[in-house]
Amino acid sequence: MKAFTTLHSVAAPMPDADIDTDIIFPGRFLVLTQKAGLGPYAFYEKRFDDQGRERPDFVLHRPRWRGAAILVAGANFGCGSSREQAPWALADLGLRCIIAPGFGDIFQSNCLNNGLLPIRLAAAEHARVMAAAQAGQALTVDLAASTITLADGGLIRFDIAERARQALLEGRDEIERIRQDAGPAIADFEAQQRQRQPWLYT
């Protein structure tokens, strides 16, 4: 997993509330199970018309926000099903950080496990960041300091669980975290099990 330290990028505004995982990654594409290459399917119905042509009014297709690595979303972003392809597709699209008043719980967990930083902000602070995004301004997200710096120099602090913060800073997913935290205990268990039940390893 790619480490997340500091990110400076224009932020794209997507203020609609309750954008669920079926909007982020439509169910008809769930047969695709590889992490790489899912970016073209992110927000597919919003991004493309029936002939597969780009919708020019979609925020990430507009020149000001094309290539944005930060998305400022509305409330309850990523609600709905638990499909992990949703954060996979967003990451493959080039996003590294999503800022919203709240997220679907499973979606938020899936983001953290795939190198995407989901930031929850209170209403007043979220409104400041949304206004900056709508103005086409760039933001700087510093995960080590847990801050967002606006183009005018304004500073917003955000909270994130320390274990999740360290995992992102170090680029470790859940499996890597378990190996680091419990590696010696796992190795000791396997050594003892090999002696007690050797037939399991033949």
Secondary structure, 3 states (H helix, E strand, C coil): CCCCCEEEEEEEEECCCCCEHHHHCCHHHCCCCCCCCCHHHCCHHHHECCCCCECCCCHHHCCCCCCCCEEEECCCECECCCCCHHHHHHHHHCCCEEEECCECHHHHHHHHCCCCEEEECCHHHHHHHHHHHHCCCEEEEECCCCEEECCCCCEEECCCCHHHHHHHHHCCCHHHHHHHHHHHHHHHHHHHHHHHCHHHHC
